Amino acid sequence: MKTVIRIALGLFMILAGIGHLTYARETFQAQVPDWIPLSKDFTVLASGVVEILLGLAMIFLVKKKKYAGLALAIFLVLVFPGNISQYMEHRDGFGLDTDTKRLVRLLFQPVLIFLAVYSTDALKKSHTR
């Protein structure tokens, strides 16, 4: 089951990354807080590339899956302020056109973080001899 979750999460990240680079590029800019010192477009493009790389790592770096899961979890924590900003500033995007919808979206970020760690055993100690 963990393998299925890991691969599904990897595919989700790849699709999200493609969206950042193409069809949803402007929509993703709604999640970039104004205090980020880079342009919204650059931030969206850069995060899209990172999402694609992390998605590929989740799927294909099986022997290094703990590192991939940990890296993805850290990334998801780092982009969480964007989701908070979208909620606090009442910005629409991805059909999130009410505060209730934006709040529900916030609740999913910890789930994604958990799945990244759980599906890769990222926090389990390695037993080396």
trRosetta pair geometry for C-beta under 8 A, 3 or more apart (Angstrom, degrees):
i j d omega theta_ij theta_ji phi_ij phi_ji
1 4 5.7 -52 -154 34 38 112
1 5 6.4 36 150 -17 68 105
2 5 5.6 -55 -148 39 34 111
2 6 6.1 38 153 -23 68 107
2 118 6.9 -136 -124 137 100 77
2 119 4.7 161 -166 -142 77 58
2 120 7.6 173 172 -52 113 27
2 121 7.4 29 -173 -37 155 88
3 6 5.6 -53 -145 36 30 113
3 7 6.3 24 159 -13 65 107
3 119 7.6 151 -70 -169 15 96
4 7 6.1 -58 -146 40 27 105
4 8 6.1 26 156 -18 64 111
5 8 5.8 -57 -143 40 28 111
5 9 6.1 28 158 -19 65 109
5 115 5.7 -135 173 -163 118 101
5 118 7.1 -28 114 97 153 102
5 119 4.0 -140 98 -99 109 127
6 9 5.9 -57 -147 38 25 110
6 10 6.3 28 152 -20 62 107
6 58 5.5 -162 178 177 80 94
6 59 7.5 157 134 -89 88 44
6 65 6.6 -9 -151 -155 149 127
6 69 7.4 -64 -122 -81 104 108
6 119 3.9 175 -65 151 78 122
6 120 5.9 111 -110 -66 120 77
7 10 5.4 -52 -148 36 33 115
7 11 6.4 33 154 -18 66 103
7 58 7.2 168 -98 130 30 96
7 59 5.5 73 -126 -114 71 83
8 11 5.7 -52 -148 36 31 110
8 12 6.3 36 151 -22 64 105
9 12 5.5 -50 -146 35 33 116
9 13 6.4 33 154 -19 64 104
9 55 7.8 -152 127 -123 60 74
9 58 5.8 -106 94 173 95 157
9 72 7.3 90 145 161 123 160
9 112 7.3 140 -136 -151 112 80
9 115 5.5 173 -82 129 138 120
9 116 6.2 -179 169 -85 155 68
9 119 6.2 167 10 40 139 160
10 13 5.8 -56 -150 35 30 110
10 14 6.5 30 152 -19 64 105
10 54 7.8 -147 -125 126 70 63
10 55 4.5 116 -171 -167 61 64
10 56 7.0 127 -169 -62 111 12
10 57 7.5 -154 -123 68 111 48
10 58 3.3 -162 -83 87 101 113
10 59 3.9 166 138 -46 160 88
11 14 5.6 -53 -148 35 34 112
11 15 6.3 31 155 -16 66 106
11 55 6.7 121 -70 -167 11 117
11 59 7.1 84 -51 -73 68 127
12 15 5.9 -58 -149 39 28 109
12 16 6.2 29 153 -19 64 108
12 55 7.2 -159 68 -116 48 116
13 16 5.6 -52 -144 38 32 112
13 17 6.2 35 155 -21 64 106
13 51 4.8 -153 -178 -177 84 83
13 52 7.2 177 134 -86 86 24
13 54 5.4 -90 165 91 152 96
13 55 3.3 -170 87 -75 103 99
13 58 6.6 106 28 14 139 139
13 72 6.9 -85 -83 -132 155 121
14 17 5.7 -55 -149 36 29 113
14 18 6.5 31 153 -20 64 103
14 51 7.2 175 -87 135 23 86
14 52 5.4 66 -128 -128 64 64
14 55 3.6 -165 -48 124 75 156
14 56 6.7 94 -86 -51 112 68
14 59 7.9 -6 -35 -15 130 135
15 18 5.7 -50 -147 34 33 112
15 19 6.5 38 151 -21 63 104
15 55 7.9 156 7 -124 56 161
16 19 5.5 -54 -155 34 33 116
16 20 6.6 41 147 -25 65 99
16 48 7.7 -147 126 -124 67 70
16 51 5.2 -97 92 171 100 150
16 55 7.8 163 41 -59 91 135
17 20 5.4 -46 -152 27 37 116
17 21 6.7 22 154 -10 65 106
17 47 7.9 -143 -115 126 76 60
17 48 4.5 120 -159 -170 64 63
17 49 6.8 123 -161 -71 116 11
17 50 7.4 -158 -112 68 117 45
17 51 3.4 -172 -73 88 99 104
17 52 3.6 -164 125 -49 159 77
17 53 7.9 151 -118 5 161 56
17 55 6.3 -131 0 1 130 132
18 21 5.9 -64 -152 42 33 104
18 22 5.9 -15 165 19 71 118
18 48 7.3 148 -44 -168 11 110
18 52 6.9 96 -50 -87 65 111
19 22 6.5 -80 -128 56 23 82
19 23 6.0 -58 -133 63 65 85
19 24 3.8 4 179 34 98 123
19 25 7.7 -170 154 -53 54 51
19 27 8.0 -51 166 64 108 116
19 28 6.9 131 125 -49 96 124
19 48 7.3 -149 72 -121 54 113
20 24 6.8 -32 -69 81 30 94
20 25 6.4 72 177 -103 35 64
20 28 5.3 13 -115 -17 72 174
20 44 5.2 -168 -162 171 92 80
20 45 6.6 159 146 -102 101 28
20 47 6.0 -138 -142 88 156 84
20 48 2.6 -161 91 -84 129 112
20 49 7.9 -110 95 -18 133 48
20 51 6.4 123 1 31 141 136
21 25 6.7 -14 167 -83 9 106
21 45 6.3 77 -105 -130 71 70
21 48 4.5 167 -44 142 81 152
21 49 7.4 88 -71 -59 119 67
21 52 7.9 2 -17 -37 132 133
22 25 6.4 -171 79 -37 10 103
24 27 4.5 -59 -168 49 79 118
24 28 5.6 85 130 -30 92 96
24 94 7.5 36 -152 -81 130 91
25 28 6.2 -58 -152 31 25 108
25 29 7.2 34 149 -29 58 100
25 41 7.3 32 169 -136 109 80
25 44 5.8 116 -158 130 69 141
25 45 7.5 20 -137 -71 109 76
25 48 7.9 -35 -106 -52 80 151
26 29 5.5 -45 -161 16 39 119
27 30 6.1 -37 -175 8 45 113
27 93 4.8 136 -175 -152 81 94
27 94 6.0 112 164 -50 129 71
28 31 5.8 -52 -171 29 55 111
28 32 7.4 60 138 -30 72 96
28 44 4.5 124 101 -134 120 118
28 47 7.7 -161 165 74 136 125
28 48 7.6 104 98 -63 175 105
28 93 7.2 125 -84 -173 22 139
29 32 5.5 -43 -157 16 50 116
29 40 4.2 69 -149 154 101 124
29 41 6.6 -14 -95 -74 123 54
29 43 7.9 111 -119 68 69 104
29 44 5.5 -60 -73 -48 70 140
30 86 6.0 69 133 -117 89 106
30 91 4.3 175 -176 150 99 124
30 92 6.5 -83 -150 81 157 42
30 93 3.6 -174 63 -53 145 135
31 79 7.8 32 143 177 126 98
31 82 4.0 57 156 162 93 109
31 83 6.3 -4 -148 -75 114 47
31 85 6.8 115 -168 71 49 104
31 86 4.8 -31 -110 -55 68 124
31 91 7.4 -170 -73 91 41 136
31 93 6.3 -120 -41 76 85 161
32 36 5.6 -75 -180 27 93 145
32 40 4.3 162 69 -132 149 85
32 43 4.8 114 -123 88 134 144
32 44 6.5 -88 -48 -53 130 87
32 82 5.9 -22 -92 -127 33 112
32 85 7.6 -42 126 87 15 148
33 36 5.4 119 70 -22 78 92
33 81 6.0 -45 -23 137 139 102
33 82 6.0 -127 -23 -103 85 57
33 85 3.8 -144 -87 -94 92 161
33 89 8.0 152 -122 -13 70 140
34 85 7.7 178 4 -163 68 135
34 89 8.0 126 -12 -90 107 159
36 40 7.5 109 71 -90 126 59
36 43 5.6 40 139 -88 152 152
38 42 4.9 -102 162 83 113 122
38 43 5.1 138 90 -59 115 92
38 46 7.8 -5 130 11 159 142
39 42 4.4 88 61 8 92 103
39 43 6.8 -158 90 -8 46 86
40 43 5.7 -57 -148 37 31 114
40 44 6.3 30 155 -18 66 107
41 44 5.9 -56 -149 37 30 109
41 45 6.3 26 156 -15 65 108
42 45 5.8 -58 -145 40 31 109
42 46 5.9 27 159 -17 68 110
43 46 6.0 -55 -141 39 25 108
43 47 6.2 20 161 -13 63 110
44 47 6.1 -58 -142 41 25 105
44 48 6.2 32 154 -25 61 108
45 48 5.6 -56 -151 32 29 116
45 49 6.7 29 154 -18 64 101
46 49 5.9 -52 -153 33 33 110
46 50 6.5 31 150 -16 65 106
47 50 5.4 -52 -147 39 38 114
47 51 6.2 43 152 -24 67 103
47 79 6.4 99 -143 -100 137 129
48 51 5.6 -51 -146 33 31 113
48 52 6.6 31 155 -18 63 103
49 52 5.9 -54 -152 34 32 110
49 53 6.4 28 153 -15 65 108
50 53 5.7 -58 -148 40 32 110
50 54 6.1 28 156 -16 68 108
50 75 6.3 -179 146 -134 124 136
51 54 5.8 -56 -142 40 29 108
51 55 6.1 33 156 -22 64 107
51 75 7.6 165 -87 153 63 146
52 55 5.7 -55 -147 36 29 114
52 56 6.4 29 155 -17 64 105
53 56 5.8 -54 -148 37 30 110
53 57 6.3 32 152 -20 64 106
54 57 5.4 -52 -146 36 34 115
54 58 6.4 39 153 -24 65 102
54 68 6.9 142 -158 -165 67 82
54 71 6.1 -153 -120 113 104 107
54 72 4.8 131 -180 -92 126 88
54 75 5.9 -91 -75 15 161 162
55 58 5.7 -51 -150 31 31 113
55 59 6.6 19 155 -10 63 108
56 59 5.9 -65 -151 42 32 105
56 60 5.7 -18 171 19 71 118
56 61 7.9 72 126 -14 68 96
57 60 6.8 -74 -122 54 20 81
57 61 4.6 -15 -160 14 67 128
57 64 7.4 -66 -168 95 97 108
57 67 7.8 -88 173 100 129 87
57 68 3.9 -174 138 -123 105 115
57 71 6.9 -8 101 66 157 136
57 72 7.6 -169 79 -49 116 104
58 61 7.5 2 -46 42 11 91
58 65 7.3 67 -143 -139 47 83
58 68 5.1 174 -80 150 51 128
58 69 7.0 93 -113 -75 89 63
58 72 6.2 34 -69 -50 116 149
58 116 7.6 -85 -106 -132 127 83
58 119 7.9 38 -161 102 109 127
58 120 7.3 -99 -133 -69 80 125
61 64 4.2 -46 164 60 112 100
61 65 6.2 163 104 -72 77 53
61 67 7.4 -67 131 68 137 101
61 68 5.0 148 72 -51 122 133
62 65 5.6 -7 -153 -46 34 111
64 67 4.7 -35 172 38 92 118
64 68 6.0 100 114 -25 83 96
65 68 5.3 -54 -144 40 39 114
65 69 6.0 40 157 -21 71 105
65 120 4.3 -153 149 -143 94 98
65 121 7.4 63 103 40 110 85
65 122 7.9 -112 129 -73 71 77
66 69 5.9 -56 -147 38 27 110
66 70 6.3 25 155 -16 63 109
66 120 5.4 162 -96 148 36 102
66 121 6.0 -53 -94 87 94 77
66 122 4.9 142 -157 -114 66 53
66 124 7.4 -107 -114 51 123 84
66 126 7.7 -101 -16 -61 172 107
67 70 5.7 -55 -143 39 30 110
67 71 6.1 32 156 -19 65 108
67 122 7.7 153 -55 -127 14 94
68 71 5.8 -55 -145 38 28 111
68 72 6.3 26 155 -18 63 107
68 120 6.1 -154 74 -123 86 153
69 72 5.8 -54 -145 37 29 109
69 73 6.3 31 155 -20 64 106
69 116 4.9 156 -159 163 73 72
69 117 5.7 126 157 -103 114 30
69 119 6.5 -175 -110 73 126 76
69 120 2.7 -161 -41 48 143 147
69 121 7.4 123 39 46 162 38
69 122 3.7 -138 99 -58 117 121
70 73 5.7 -53 -146 36 31 112
70 74 6.4 31 154 -18 64 105
70 116 7.9 159 -63 139 16 107
70 117 7.2 63 -88 -106 55 77
70 120 7.4 -120 -23 96 64 137
70 122 4.3 163 -58 -163 79 126
70 123 7.8 130 -90 -61 99 64
71 74 5.8 -54 -148 37 30 111
71 75 6.3 33 152 -21 64 106
72 75 5.5 -53 -147 36 33 114
72 76 6.3 33 154 -19 66 106
72 116 4.2 -147 98 -146 114 135
73 76 5.8 -55 -148 36 30 111
73 77 6.6 32 152 -19 63 103
73 113 5.0 83 -142 -154 83 77
73 116 4.3 -178 -64 95 80 130
73 117 5.1 48 -77 -55 146 91
73 122 6.5 -174 -4 84 138 167
74 77 5.7 -54 -152 35 33 112
74 78 6.3 32 151 -20 66 107
75 78 5.6 -58 -148 36 31 112
75 79 6.4 15 159 -8 67 108
76 79 6.2 -57 -139 42 30 100
76 80 6.7 56 152 -50 59 94
76 109 6.3 167 172 -167 103 86
76 112 5.4 -160 -142 108 150 112
76 113 4.8 -163 97 -81 136 82
76 116 6.5 178 0 -6 141 151
77 80 5.6 -35 -158 -4 33 123
77 113 6.4 72 -58 -110 81 133
78 81 7.8 -45 172 13 38 99
79 82 5.2 -34 -179 22 71 122
79 83 7.2 71 132 -17 78 95
80 83 5.5 -52 -156 34 47 111
80 84 6.3 47 148 -19 73 103
80 109 5.2 113 -113 171 99 154
81 84 5.3 -52 -144 39 39 115
81 85 6.0 46 153 -25 69 103
82 85 5.5 -49 -145 34 30 114
82 86 6.5 35 152 -22 62 101
83 86 5.6 -47 -150 30 33 114
83 87 6.7 31 151 -15 62 104
83 102 7.9 167 -178 -173 75 84
83 105 6.2 -146 -158 124 114 105
83 106 5.6 151 141 -100 117 70
83 109 5.8 -170 45 -56 166 140
84 87 5.7 -59 -155 38 33 110
84 88 6.0 25 154 -14 70 112
84 106 6.7 77 -86 -117 61 119
85 88 5.8 -57 -135 43 30 106
85 89 5.7 4 171 3 68 117
85 91 7.5 10 128 14 78 130
86 89 6.6 -66 -132 51 18 93
86 91 4.7 -92 -142 59 67 106
86 93 6.4 -82 -142 35 131 122
86 96 6.9 44 151 105 128 143
86 102 5.8 -153 120 -146 95 121
86 105 7.7 -39 91 88 132 142
87 90 7.7 16 177 -72 27 40
87 99 6.8 83 -159 -146 78 73
87 102 4.2 163 -102 141 76 120
87 103 6.1 99 -135 -74 129 58
87 105 7.6 -167 -68 65 106 106
87 106 5.8 -4 -49 -52 150 127
90 99 6.5 -43 -109 -77 87 90
90 102 7.6 -146 -120 -1 43 162
92 96 6.4 173 -149 84 50 65
92 97 4.6 22 -125 -106 110 73
93 96 5.7 -8 66 47 59 104
94 105 7.9 107 86 -107 129 146
95 101 7.0 -114 125 176 74 152
96 101 4.6 -169 -138 119 64 113
96 102 4.8 96 174 -79 118 72
96 105 5.6 -21 -107 -28 138 147
97 101 6.5 32 40 44 47 146
98 101 4.7 95 57 7 83 100
98 102 7.0 -153 93 -3 43 87
99 102 5.6 -57 -145 42 35 111
99 103 6.0 39 154 -24 68 106
100 103 5.7 -55 -147 35 29 112
100 104 6.5 30 154 -19 63 103
101 104 5.8 -51 -149 34 32 111
101 105 6.5 38 150 -22 63 104
102 105 5.5 -50 -153 32 35 117
102 106 6.8 43 147 -25 63 98
103 106 5.5 -45 -155 25 37 116
103 107 7.0 39 148 -21 63 99
104 107 5.7 -52 -159 28 38 114
104 108 7.2 40 147 -24 64 100
105 108 5.8 -53 -160 25 39 114
105 109 7.7 50 147 -32 63 91
106 109 6.1 -41 -165 8 42 114
107 110 7.0 -50 -170 31 43 102
107 111 7.3 43 140 -15 65 110
108 111 5.1 -57 -157 37 49 119
108 112 6.3 51 148 -23 77 100
109 112 5.7 -51 -149 34 35 110
109 113 6.5 36 152 -19 65 104
110 113 5.4 -51 -146 37 37 115
110 114 6.2 41 154 -21 67 103
111 114 5.7 -53 -149 36 30 113
111 115 6.3 30 153 -19 64 106
112 115 5.7 -54 -146 37 31 111
112 116 6.4 36 154 -23 64 103
113 116 5.8 -53 -152 31 30 113
113 117 6.6 20 154 -10 63 107
114 117 6.0 -65 -152 42 31 105
114 118 5.6 23 158 -16 71 116
115 118 5.7 -55 -129 44 29 109
115 119 5.6 21 173 -15 67 114
116 119 6.7 -55 -133 38 16 102
116 120 6.7 -15 169 10 52 118
116 122 7.0 8 131 -11 75 146
117 120 6.7 -88 -154 50 20 91
117 122 4.5 -97 -139 46 63 118
117 123 5.6 20 -172 -14 114 106
118 121 7.7 17 -173 -70 27 41
121 124 4.2 -30 178 15 97 126
